[in-house]
């Protein structure tokens, strides 16, 4: 199939390898960001600077955010 598209099999493998490597870099970057966010949250908690929101209040706030996004996107 690669040859029918004017590429050698080696070219196709190289492209696939590059795509997979880029996907892996994105996953690793996201994992790093998520770890930093979790660590920052625990540091805030340990320092006594956390604000706890009751579940019902959090649900209400989240629903308002979702509605705002839906209104912007027209969905």
C-alpha positions as CSV (number, residue, x, y, z in Angstrom):
1,X,0.0,0.0,0.0
2,X,2.8,2.4,0.8
3,X,4.4,1.8,-2.5
4,X,1.1,2.6,-4.3
5,X,1.2,6.0,-2.6
6,X,4.7,6.7,-3.9
7,X,6.5,5.8,-0.6
8,X,8.7,3.0,0.3
9,X,7.8,0.7,3.2
10,X,10.7,2.2,5.1
11,X,9.2,5.7,4.6
12,X,5.9,4.5,5.9
13,X,7.4,2.9,9.0
14,X,9.5,6.0,9.7
15,X,6.3,8.2,9.4
16,X,4.4,5.9,11.7
17,X,7.3,5.9,14.2
18,X,7.4,9.7,14.2
19,X,3.7,9.9,14.7
20,X,3.8,7.5,17.6
21,X,6.7,9.3,19.2
22,X,4.8,12.6,18.9
23,X,1.7,11.1,20.5
24,X,3.9,9.7,23.4
25,X,5.4,13.2,23.9
26,X,2.0,14.7,24.2
27,X,0.9,12.0,26.7
28,X,4.0,12.5,28.8
29,X,3.6,16.3,28.8
30,X,0.0,15.9,29.9
31,X,1.0,13.4,32.6
32,X,3.6,15.9,33.8
33,X,1.1,18.8,33.9
34,X,-1.4,16.6,35.8
35,X,1.2,15.6,38.4
36,X,2.1,19.2,38.9
37,X,-1.6,20.1,39.4
38,X,-2.1,17.3,41.9
39,X,1.1,18.2,43.8
40,X,0.1,21.9,43.9
41,X,-3.4,20.9,45.3
42,X,-1.8,18.8,48.1
43,X,0.6,21.6,48.9
44,X,-2.3,24.0,49.2
45,X,-4.2,21.5,51.4
46,X,-1.2,20.9,53.6
47,X,-0.6,24.6,54.0
48,X,-4.2,25.0,55.2
49,X,-5.2,27.2,52.2
50,X,-7.8,24.9,50.7
51,X,-11.4,25.9,50.3
52,X,-13.9,23.1,50.6
53,X,-17.1,23.4,48.6
54,X,-20.2,21.4,49.5
55,X,-21.1,18.8,46.8
56,X,-24.4,20.5,45.9
57,X,-22.7,23.9,45.5
58,X,-20.0,22.3,43.3
59,X,-22.6,20.6,41.1
60,X,-24.4,24.0,40.8
61,X,-21.2,25.8,39.9
62,X,-20.2,23.1,37.4
63,X,-23.6,23.2,35.7
64,X,-23.4,27.0,35.3
65,X,-20.0,26.6,33.7
66,X,-21.3,24.0,31.3
67,X,-24.3,26.2,30.3
68,X,-21.9,29.1,29.7
69,X,-19.8,26.9,27.4
70,X,-22.9,25.5,25.6
71,X,-24.2,29.0,25.0
72,X,-20.9,30.1,23.5
73,X,-20.7,27.1,21.2
74,X,-24.3,27.0,20.3
75,X,-24.8,23.4,21.3
